[in-house]
Amino acid sequence: TVSPIINDIIENGSNGQVASATPAVGIVISDVSEENAQYYGLESAGVYIAQVTGANALKAGFQEGDRVVSFNGTAITGSSDFITLVRKCNVGDTVTVVVSRNGQQIEIKTVLEELQTND
């Protein structure tokens, strides 16, 4: 006899008991208003990297204070845009993120990691 899990994989192409991993870049981002950008001496309002938390993101070269310009060619205007685009990808996908650092645009390729949650 075939176990119910194996049968589910055969019939549906997936194991219904395993939730798919949530993709993440491995950075903590924050929306910065025009007023706050001026106050902190930042180049402009936008989505900034507050912290680099993932091993892949560190290796790829993201830095705190980078402003996120685009994700896979789509302009980023808010953190919700960024999160929505990341969630459409899969863990293990290679993505291209353009950041602005010291007035220069830098293209960073990184592999998406599994979102780590603090349970």
Secondary structure as UniProt FT lines:
FT   HELIX           4..12
FT   TURN            16..17
FT   STRAND          23..24
FT   STRAND          27..32
FT   HELIX           34..40
FT   STRAND          46..52
FT   HELIX           55..60
FT   TURN            64..65
FT   STRAND          67..71
FT   TURN            72..73
FT   STRAND          74..75
FT   HELIX           79..87
FT   TURN            91..92
FT   STRAND          94..101
FT   TURN            102..103
FT   STRAND          104..111
FT   STRAND          113..114
//
